[in-house]
Amino acid sequence: MLGLRLNLTQMRKALIIEAYAVTTTGMAGAPTLNELCSQFDASNLDAVIGASVSEGRAVHDFISTWDQHPDEQITQEAFLEHYKDISSAILEDDYFELMIRNTWNIRGDILLTNDGLARECDKVNVVHMDGRQSFEYIAKDLKISLFDDKLLKAALKRQGISASQVWAAK
């Protein structure tokens, strides 16, 4: 899958890092695969909701996607690489966000910095030049009004996003 892997957006990277942080809360080091599995919530996966697989089977499938032994530690880098592969198979950012939030029980806003780490952001709706739509994030410390289309588009352009329309998300 390495050849098919796309670059992660800042939001996806931040979500993955936040998910890893949730798994390591209260731990002295990196979690083992078994410890990850004890926190992995498969109940909201589409296949489980649709009853095509059981929760237990979904957890087993999650374990089988890792090259590590269940007692080996999973570093943040390995976790990020694992989810880069999954990310490349999911086109919609909203669906990816929902999947990560549900499987790792992440609540509240994910806050971004240029390196994908936490800081406060505004969520905006974007219509891209090719007509597709997405939610994107603009750091609040840029102090851009959510009503200033020109500055919002310029901030998005610096993130590599060409927007034909942009407005504040609800």
Buried (B, 14 or more C-beta within 10 A) or exposed (E): EEEEEEEBBBBBBBBBBBBBBBBBEEEEEBBBBEBBBEBBBBEBBEBBEEEEBEBEEBBEEBBEEBEBEEEBBBBBEBBBEBBBEBBBEBEEBEEBBBBBBBBBEBEEEBBBBEEBBBEEBBBBBBBBEEEEEBBBBBBEEEEBEBEEEEBBBEBBEEBEBEBEEBBEEE
